[in-house]
Amino acid sequence: MKSKLRMEKRRKVMTFTPVYNGLTNSLLGYLGDLTLKGALLVSENPIEVEQTLSLAIEFRKTSENPASRMVISARVAWCKLEDHRTYYNTGLEFLSLTDEEIKMIGAIMDKYQFNFEMPN
């Protein structure tokens, strides 16, 4: 069976953005990248695949934006320890986003992303 290729552009997050378990308020790890469909979580510990989590993502205050917290339900799609690394990468798939949450994620992606364009 062919694997599904990701068609959506990922945006790496430029700040250390903590992600908590929304039910226990325990730190799960940090956001590695973000799309409108999911996210990459970087953590010290593995996370059980196929479980559903309530994620509380803490976006830090910037000069233009106040600090904000977004709570999203997500499925753990995969988790793996990269070769020669000490951190786990975990793929998260967002579940049942409202139109307002999609709009918020789009705005967050624009505000907190790395800019990979080379200057002229």
Protein Blocks (a to p, Z undefined) as FASTA:
>chain_A
ZZdddfbdcdddfbdcddddfklopafbdcfbdcfkbccdddfbdcdehiacdddddddd
dfkbccdddddddddfbdcddehiabdcdddddehiafklmmmmmmmmmmmmccfbdcZZ
